[in-house]
Amino acid sequence: MRMGQQVRTPAPCSARGRRLATMRNTIGNLWLGLALILAASAGLLLSDLGHRATATHDVPRIAFFYFVDRPATVDCLNGAYEGLEREGFVKGKDYQAQVFDAQADMPTANTIAKAIVDGGFDMVITLTTPALQAMAGANQQGRVMHVFGCVTDPAGSGVGISPNDPLDHPAHLAGVGTFQPVEHSFELARAMRPELKKVGTVWTSSETCAEACVRKAHAKCDELGIELLEAQIDNANGILEAAKALAAKDVEAFWVGGDNTVEMAIGTLTGVAKDAGVPVFCNTPTHAEAGALFGLGANYYDVGVVVGEMAGRIRKGLDPTTIRIENVVPEDLNINLATLKALKARWQISDQLRAKASVVIDKSGKKPGPNQQSRAPTAGDAGWRLAIIYYTDNPVAESTVEGFLEQLNTRGLAGNRDYTAEIRSANGETTTLLAIVDETISNRPDLIVALSTPVLQAVTQKVADIPIVFSMVTDGVAAGAGESNERHRPNITGITTFSDFEGTAKLVRECMPAARTVGTLYTPSEINSVIFRDALAEAVMARGMRLESVAATTTSEVADAMAALLSKHVDAVCQISDNLANAAFPAVSEAATRRRVPVFAFGTSFIAEQGAVMGVCRDYEQ
């Protein structure tokens, strides 16, 4: 099969281009569309950049905001959708949903929170403690109704919730807490190994939820006569070193509580534990599938349902001040028997305990269907197992996944009947991406869907015998898919995308005849970002303008990079589409708006929902 060429968007008002990518004669057309979005009056938009009013809309707009993409938050998000539907609010019909991911970065979380407050949303649902804290800080005036979940200790989060009175909370804030069963986890570990005396834990010092769990763990360990050794980290980059340091102190097991940062890179921790011959036990059930011996925690899908139902009742008129902030912990135990063979000490799991588990992975690493009663239904043994991986959460990735799954449905392939899809995000971290790829390879899916250049690069280096379909890639050949579009590796196919830089440069010139300088941020480590920057520079030069570009490598650098870019007196920002910029687009548009500089974008959602004024765009869902 010939891989899709780099397809340039046609000029405004021309027909949409289409490219065909086929996989096993059933993964059919992945359509590549064009959507041209123009303002009715450029002058009106430019003059109103600093004075935008709350948007009017026919259906409510609900923002879903979490700190980091991990199984617990995804389960909680999907549960919230179901809870809303149970109350009569169907996503896409009765409300518009927009998902925000801070990628484990607090500056980004604070920027997102402010964008939500100023973005005309009717409600925000935050999942995770840092998202609750960031949103509460930005929303102190109560401009947006705020419902929260997936939070360990609401009263300890510092958002105005009383630890003594469940009805004492801000009038615009309601939700549920889910304090993980920390004590029970240590009791199970001791039951599995009565000789257990020393446990290590890696936790993030800035996360109050992690600190609350560690305090409980210390109290329980003192009771059980277990020494708990700590290694604190500032971010995910410190996990590997911290875990190795604890392993060097001869810990007999690792424990992970409610820590967003560590859970995001659980594969790193289980890898160190495996090398040391010791188990990991934790308070997130699904981590058993990532190599933990067991995970005892909440069924976060069920937690999400409670959150969604609460949000729906509030939309119907329920007074939030009458809602009690209570602890909701529907316990769920997952066990991985396959980890036992790598342990240097004897850990025993009784038949009685296995019977209590909702998921038991057997000694061969297989998860038997009859014993699985997880958050969502699973496909039968004949169903395909799809692994969808993307580098960072952003509207482009979300739209692409939605379009891909929708196209499977139109081809007669029903989710949880004909296939199951495990969707994973690396949250912009290369180490996390590599861990996800390694885990995916060990799970042996029937197909890998690689979305973005970094993901394609990672899988092409490690996968030779699993079919791969890619998209959101600028140059598949440069990413390692083959020698050319015709001579590609036999297990790889896909489509490439290329933004319409010529059309955008023409648009800027038509709307701003006096413009001389255009600016953009770019990411030097991303091949597609450098290619896009150079293509944009060529396009604007052809229209008598020049390009100023500033590099940024992490979301926390975006604010400073935008300040540097705007100091160059650019007349407009044409923000190229790369993984970093897509994830941090609210920060880009906010900085430009403050300086009354218009932002042109290459994705429809950035214009419709995130502050760009116009652009020539691809419809990534199509």
C-alpha positions in Angstrom: 0.0 0.0 0.0 1.2 3.4 -0.9 1.4 5.8 2.1 -0.5 9.1 1.8 1.5 11.9 0.3 2.1 15.1 2.2 -1.2 16.8 1.3 -1.4 20.5 1.2 -4.7 22.2 2.0 -6.3 23.6 -1.1 -7.0 27.3 -1.4 -10.0 28.7 0.5 -13.4 27.6 -0.8 -12.0 24.7 -2.8 -13.3 21.1 -2.3 -11.9 19.0 0.5 -9.0 16.7 -0.3 -9.3 13.0 0.5 -6.8 10.3 1.2 -7.4 6.6 1.6 -5.6 4.5 4.2 -6.7 0.9 4.5 -5.8 -1.7 7.2 -6.8 -5.3 6.9 -9.6 -4.4 4.5 -11.7 -3.1 7.4 -10.0 0.1 8.7 -11.2 2.2 5.8 -11.2 5.7 4.7 -9.5 8.2 7.1 -10.7 11.4 5.5 -8.6 14.5 5.4 -10.8 17.6 5.2 -10.5 21.3 5.0 -12.5 23.8 7.0 -12.0 27.5 6.3 -13.0 29.7 9.1 -13.1 33.4 8.5 -14.4 36.3 10.7 -17.2 38.3 9.2 -15.3 41.4 9.8 -11.6 41.4 10.5 -11.6 44.9 11.7 -14.3 44.2 14.3 -12.4 41.1 15.6 -9.1 43.0 15.8 -10.6 46.0 17.6 -12.4 43.7 20.1 -9.4 41.5 21.1 -9.2 43.0 24.6 -12.9 43.2 25.3 -14.5 39.9 24.4 -17.8 39.2 26.1 -19.1 35.8 27.3 -20.1 33.8 24.3 -23.7 33.0 23.6 -24.7 29.5 22.6 -27.7 27.3 22.0 -26.6 24.5 24.3 -24.5 24.6 27.6 -20.7 24.5 27.3 -19.0 22.3 29.8 -15.2 22.2 30.3 -13.6 19.0 31.6 -10.2 19.8 33.1 -7.7 17.4 34.6 -4.0 17.7 35.6 -2.7 14.7 33.8 -3.9 12.0 31.5 -3.8 8.6 33.4 -6.2 5.7 33.6 -8.0 7.0 36.7 -8.7 10.4 35.2 -9.8 8.8 31.8 -12.1 6.4 33.7 -13.5 9.3 35.7 -14.0 11.4 32.6 -15.9 8.7 30.8 -18.0 8.0 33.9 -18.8 11.7 34.1 -20.1 11.6 30.5 -22.3 8.6 31.5 -23.5 10.4 34.7 -24.6 13.4 32.7 -26.4 11.2 30.2 -28.3 9.5 33.0 -29.5 13.0 34.0 -30.6 13.6 30.4 -27.6 15.5 29.1 -26.1 13.7 26.0 -22.6 14.9 24.9 -22.7 16.7 21.6 -26.5 17.0 21.7 -27.4 18.6 25.0 -24.1 20.1 25.8 -20.8 20.9 24.2 -17.7 19.3 25.9 -14.2 20.5 25.8 -11.4 18.6 27.5 -8.3 20.4 28.9 -5.1 18.5 30.1 -2.4 20.4 32.0 0.1 17.6 31.3 1.3 17.6 34.9 2.4 21.2 34.7 1.0 23.7 37.2 1.8 26.9 35.2 -0.2 25.3 32.4 -3.0 24.3 34.7 -3.2 27.9 36.0 -3.4 29.2 32.4 -6.1 26.7 31.5 -8.1 27.6 34.5 -8.0 31.3 33.7 -9.0 30.5 30.1 -12.0 28.5 31.3 -13.2 31.3 33.5 -12.9 33.8 30.6 -14.1 31.4 28.0 -17.9 31.6 28.4 -18.3 28.1 29.8 -21.5 27.3 31.8 -19.8 24.7 34.0 -16.4 23.2 34.6 -15.8 19.7 35.9 -12.3 19.2 37.3 -10.7 15.8 37.8 -7.6 15.5 40.1 -6.6 17.7 43.0 -4.2 20.0 41.2 -6.9 20.8 38.6 -9.4 21.5 41.5 -6.8 23.9 43.1 -6.0 25.7 39.9 -9.6 26.2 38.9 -10.6 27.3 42.4 -7.9 29.9 42.4 -8.9 31.3 39.1 -12.7 31.1 39.8 -12.8 32.8 43.3 -15.6 35.1 42.1 -17.7 32.1 41.2 -18.1 33.1 37.5 -18.4 29.4 36.5 -20.2 26.6 38.3 -17.5 24.2 39.4 -18.0 20.4 40.1 -15.0 18.3 41.1 -14.0 14.6 41.4 -11.0 12.3 41.4 -9.7 14.3 44.4 -8.1 12.6 47.4 -8.7 15.1 50.2 -11.0 18.0 49.2 -10.8 19.7 52.7 -7.0 19.5 52.6 -6.8 21.1 49.1 -7.1 24.7 50.4 -10.1 25.6 48.3 -12.4 26.7 51.1 -14.0 23.3 52.0 -14.4 22.7 55.7 -13.0 19.5 57.2 -15.7 19.4 59.8 -18.9 20.4 58.0 -19.6 18.8 54.6 -22.0 21.6 53.8 -19.5 24.3 54.4 -18.0 25.1 51.0 -18.2 27.9 48.4 -21.6 28.3 46.8 -20.3 27.7 43.3 -18.3 24.6 44.2 -19.5 21.1 44.8 -18.2 17.6 44.3 -16.9 14.4 45.9 -13.7 13.3 47.5 -12.1 9.9 46.9 -9.5 9.1 49.6 -7.7 6.0 48.5 -7.8 3.0 50.8 -4.2 3.4 51.9 -4.5 1.5 55.1 -6.2 -1.5 53.5 -3.5 -1.6 50.8 -0.7 -2.1 53.4 -2.9 -4.7 55.2 -3.1 -6.6 52.0 0.6 -6.3 51.4 1.3 -7.7 54.9 -1.1 -10.5 54.3 0.7 -11.4 51.1 4.1 -11.3 52.8 3.9 -11.5 56.6 7.7 -10.8 56.8 7.4 -7.4 55.1 9.4 -4.8 57.0 10.6 -2.1 54.6 8.6 -0.3 51.9 9.7 2.6 49.6 7.5 5.3 48.1 8.3 8.0 45.5 6.0 11.0 45.8 5.7 14.6 44.5 6.3 17.2 47.2 4.1 19.8 45.5 1.0 17.5 45.4 -1.2 17.8 48.5 -3.1 14.6 47.6 0.2 12.7 47.6 1.2 14.2 50.9 -2.1 13.2 52.5 -1.7 9.6 51.4 1.9 9.5 52.7 0.7 10.7 56.1 -1.8 7.9 56.3 0.7 5.4 55.1 3.2 6.4 57.8 0.5 6.0 60.5 -0.5 2.5 59.2 3.1 1.4 58.8 3.9 2.4 62.4 0.9 0.3 63.5 2.1 -2.7 61.4 5.8 -2.3 62.3 6.8 -1.5 58.7 9.5 1.1 57.9 8.3 3.5 55.1 11.2 5.1 53.2 10.4 8.2 51.2 12.0 9.8 48.1 10.5 13.1 47.1 10.6 14.5 43.6 9.7 17.7 41.9 8.6 16.3 38.5 8.4 13.1 36.5 12.1 13.4 35.5 13.1 12.5 39.0 11.2 9.3 39.3 13.8 7.0 37.9 16.7 8.3 40.1 14.5 8.3 43.2 13.3 4.8 42.6 16.8 3.5 42.1 17.9 5.2 45.3 15.2 3.4 47.3 16.0 0.1 45.6 19.6 0.6 46.7 18.3 0.8 50.3 16.9 -2.7 49.9 13.2 -1.9 50.1 11.1 -5.0 49.9 8.3 -3.3 47.9 7.3 0.0 46.4 3.9 1.7 47.2 2.3 4.4 45.2 -0.6 6.5 46.7 -2.6 9.3 45.0 0.2 10.9 43.2 -0.6 12.2 39.7 3.0 12.7 38.6 4.2 9.3 39.7 1.2 7.5 38.3 1.7 9.2 34.9 5.0 7.3 34.7 4.1 4.1 36.6 6.0 2.1 34.0 9.2 3.6 35.0 8.7 2.6 38.7 7.6 -0.9 37.8 10.6 -1.3 35.6 13.0 -0.4 38.5 11.0 -2.7 40.8 11.3 -5.6 38.4 15.0 -5.1 38.1 15.3 -5.2 41.9 13.1 -8.2 42.2 10.5 -6.5 44.4 6.8 -5.8 43.8 4.8 -2.5 43.4 1.5 -2.2 45.1 -0.6 0.9 44.7 -4.0 2.6 45.1 -4.9 2.7 41.4 -6.4 -0.6 40.3 -5.5 -0.4 36.7 -1.8 -0.2 37.5 -1.9 -4.0 37.8 -1.9 -4.0 34.0 1.2 -1.8 34.0 3.2 -4.3 36.2 2.1 -3.7 39.8 1.4 -6.8 41.9 -1.9 -5.4 42.9 -3.9 -2.1 42.8 -6.5 -1.4 45.4 -8.4 1.8 45.0 -11.6 3.3 43.7 -13.4 2.3 40.6 -13.0 5.8 39.1 -15.5 5.1 36.4 -18.2 4.8 39.1 -16.8 7.9 40.8 -17.1 9.8 37.5 -20.7 8.7 37.2 -21.5 10.2 40.6 -19.8 13.4 39.5 -21.7 13.5 36.2 -25.0 12.9 37.9 -24.3 15.7 40.4 -23.4 18.1 37.5 -26.6 17.1 35.7 -28.7 17.8 38.7 -27.1 21.2 39.2 -27.8 22.0 35.6 -31.5 21.1 36.3 -31.6 23.6 39.1 -30.3 21.8 42.3 -28.8 24.3 44.7 -25.1 23.5 45.1 -25.1 24.8 48.7 -27.4 21.8 49.6 -24.8 19.3 48.4 -22.6 17.6 51.0 -18.9 17.1 50.2 -18.5 13.4 51.0 -16.0 10.6 50.4 -17.0 8.2 47.6 -14.8 5.1 47.3 -16.3 2.2 45.4 -13.4 -0.2 46.1 -11.8 -2.1 43.3 -9.0 -4.7 43.5 -6.9 -5.8 40.5 -4.2 -8.4 40.8 -1.4 -9.4 38.5 -0.1 -12.9 39.1 2.4 -12.6 36.3 4.6 -10.4 38.4 5.2 -13.1 41.1 7.7 -15.0 39.0 10.2 -12.0 39.0 10.1 -11.5 42.8 13.1 -12.6 44.8 11.0 -13.1 48.0 7.9 -15.2 48.4 4.6 -13.3 48.1 1.4 -15.4 48.4 -2.1 -14.4 47.1 -4.9 -16.6 48.6 -7.8 -18.0 46.6 -10.1 -15.9 48.8 -8.3 -12.7 47.8 -8.4 -13.6 44.1 -12.1 -14.2 44.3 -12.6 -10.6 45.6 -10.6 -9.1 42.7 -12.5 -7.7 39.8 -9.5 -8.3 37.5 -7.0 -11.1 37.8 -4.1 -11.3 35.3 -2.9 -14.9 35.3 0.7 -16.1 35.5 1.0 -16.0 31.7 0.0 -12.3 31.6 -3.4 -12.9 30.2 -6.5 -11.2 31.6 -9.3 -13.7 31.5 -12.6 -12.4 30.3 -14.9 -14.2 32.8 -13.2 -12.7 35.8 -13.1 -9.2 34.4 -15.7 -6.7 35.6 -14.0 -3.5 35.0 -15.3 0.0 34.3 -16.4 -0.6 30.7 -17.5 -3.7 28.9 -14.8 -5.6 27.0 -14.7 -7.2 23.6 -15.0 -10.9 23.2 -12.0 -13.1 22.5 -12.5 -12.6 18.8 -12.4 -8.8 19.1 -9.4 -6.8 17.9 -7.3 -5.0 20.4 -6.3 -1.6 19.2 -3.6 0.5 20.9 -4.0 4.2 20.1 -1.1 6.3 21.3 -0.6 10.1 21.0 2.2 12.3 22.3 0.2 15.0 24.1 -3.4 15.9 24.8 -4.7 18.7 22.6 -7.8 19.4 20.5 -6.1 18.1 17.3 -5.4 14.7 18.9 -8.9 14.5 20.5 -10.5 15.3 17.1 -8.4 12.7 15.3 -9.3 10.0 17.8 -13.0 10.8 17.6 -12.9 10.8 13.8 -11.0 7.5 13.7 -13.4 5.7 16.1 -16.4 7.2 14.3 -15.1 5.9 10.9 -14.7 2.4 12.4 -18.4 2.6 13.5 -19.5 3.6 10.0 -17.7 0.6 8.7 -19.7 -1.7 11.0 -17.1 -2.2 13.7 -18.6 -1.6 17.1 -16.5 -0.8 20.1 -16.5 -3.5 22.9 -18.0 -5.9 20.4 -15.6 -6.1 17.4 -12.7 -4.3 19.1 -11.4 -2.7 22.2 -9.3 0.5 22.0 -6.8 1.4 24.7 -6.0 5.1 24.3 -2.8 6.4 25.9 -1.2 9.8 26.0 2.5 10.4 26.8 1.7 13.9 28.2 4.5 15.4 26.2 7.2 13.3 28.0 9.6 11.3 25.9 10.4 8.9 28.8 6.7 8.3 29.3 6.2 7.7 25.6 8.9 5.1 25.5 7.5 3.3 28.5 4.0 3.3 26.9 5.5 1.8 23.7 7.3 -0.9 25.6 4.2 -1.8 27.6 2.2 -1.8 24.3 4.6 -4.2 22.7 4.4 -6.5 25.6 0.6 -6.5 25.4 0.7 -7.5 21.8 -2.2 -5.6 20.3 -3.5 -6.4 16.8 -2.9 -2.8 15.6 -1.1 0.3 16.8 -2.4 3.7 15.8 0.4 6.2 16.1 -0.8 9.8 16.2 2.0 12.4 15.9 5.6 12.3 14.7 7.2 11.5 18.1 4.9 8.5 18.5 5.6 7.2 15.0 9.4 7.6 15.5 9.2 5.6 18.8 7.2 2.7 17.4 9.2 2.4 14.1 12.3 2.0 16.2 10.8 -0.9 18.3 8.0 -2.5 16.4 8.5 -4.7 13.4 5.8 -7.3 13.5 2.7 -5.4 14.6 0.6 -3.4 12.0 0.9 0.3 12.5 -1.4 3.1 11.1 -0.3 6.7 11.6 -1.7 10.2 11.2 -1.0 13.7 12.5 2.5 13.3 10.9 4.2 15.8 8.7 6.7 13.5 7.0 6.3 9.8 7.5 9.5 9.0 5.7 11.5 11.3 7.9 9.9 9.7 10.9 11.2 6.3 9.9 8.2 4.7 8.1 10.3 3.8 5.0 12.4 5.0 2.2 9.6 6.7 0.4 5.8 6.8 0.3 5.9 3.9 -2.2 8.7 1.9 -0.5 7.6 1.8 3.1 8.0 -0.8 5.8 5.5 -3.7 5.2 3.8 -3.3 8.6 3.3 0.5 8.4 0.8 2.7 6.5 -0.9 6.0 7.2 -1.5 9.5 6.0 0.5 12.7 6.4 -0.8 16.2 6.9 0.6 19.6 5.9 -0.9 22.9 6.9 -1.8 25.4 4.2 0.9 28.0 4.9 0.5 29.7 1.5 -3.2 30.1 2.1 -2.7 31.5 5.6 0.0 33.9 4.5 -2.4 35.2 1.8 -5.2 35.5 4.4 -2.9 37.6 6.7 -2.0 39.9 3.9 -5.6 40.3 2.8 -6.8 41.1 6.4 -3.8 43.1 7.4 -2.3 44.9 4.3 0.2 46.8 6.4 1.6 43.7 8.2 5.3 43.3 8.0 6.2 40.7 10.6 4.5 37.4 11.6 5.5 35.4 14.6 5.3 31.8 15.8 6.6 29.5 18.5 8.2 26.2 17.6 9.7 23.2 19.2 13.3 22.4 18.0 13.1 18.7 19.1 10.0 18.0 16.9 10.8 17.3 13.3 7.4 18.4 12.1 7.6 21.7 14.1 10.9 22.7 12.4 9.5 21.7 9.0 6.3 23.8 9.6 8.3 26.8 10.8 10.5 26.8 7.7 7.4 26.3 5.4 5.7 29.2 7.1 8.8 31.4 6.8 8.8 30.7 3.1 5.1 31.4 2.6 5.1 34.7 4.5 8.2 35.8 2.7 6.5 35.3 -0.7 3.8 37.7 0.6 6.3 40.4 1.5 6.5 39.6 5.2 9.1 38.1 7.4 8.8 35.4 10.2 10.1 35.8 13.7 10.2 32.5 15.7 11.0 31.7 19.3 11.7 28.2 20.6 10.0 26.5 23.5 10.6 23.0 24.7 8.0 22.6 27.5 4.6 24.0 28.3 6.0 25.9 31.3 8.3 27.8 28.8 5.4 29.0 26.6 4.5 32.1 28.6 8.1 33.4 28.5 8.5 32.4 24.9 5.4 34.4 23.9 6.7 37.4 25.8 9.9 37.2 23.9 8.0 36.8 20.6 5.7 39.7 21.2 8.7 41.9 22.2 9.8 41.6 18.5 6.8 43.7 17.6 5.1 41.1 15.4 1.9 42.3 13.7 0.2 38.9 13.9 0.9 35.4 15.4 0.5 32.5 13.0 0.9 29.6 15.4 2.1 26.5 13.7 0.6 23.2 14.8 2.9 21.0 16.8 2.4 18.9 20.0 3.6 21.6 22.4 1.8 24.5 20.8 -1.5 22.6 20.5 -1.4 21.7 24.2 -0.5 25.2 25.3 -2.6 27.2 22.8 -4.6 29.0 25.5 -1.4 30.5 26.8 -0.5 31.6 23.3 -3.8 33.3 22.6 -4.0 34.8 26.0 -0.6 36.5 25.7 -1.3 37.8 22.2 -4.8 39.1 23.2 -3.3 41.1 26.1 -1.0 42.8 23.5 -3.9 43.2 21.0 -2.1 41.0 18.5 -4.4 38.7 16.4 -3.7 35.0 16.3 -4.1 32.9 13.2 -4.4 29.2 13.7 -4.4 25.9 11.7 -7.0 24.0 13.6 -10.7 24.7 13.8 -11.0 24.2 17.6 -8.4 26.8 18.2 -10.6 29.4 16.5 -13.9 28.2 17.7 -12.9 27.7 21.3 -9.4 28.9 22.2 -9.0 32.5 21.1 -7.6 32.5 17.6 -9.5 34.9 15.3 -9.3 33.1 11.9 -7.3 30.6 9.9 -7.2 28.1 7.0 -7.7 24.8 8.9 -7.9 21.1 8.6 -10.8 19.3 10.1 -8.9 16.6 11.9 -12.0 14.7 13.0 -12.9 14.1 9.3 
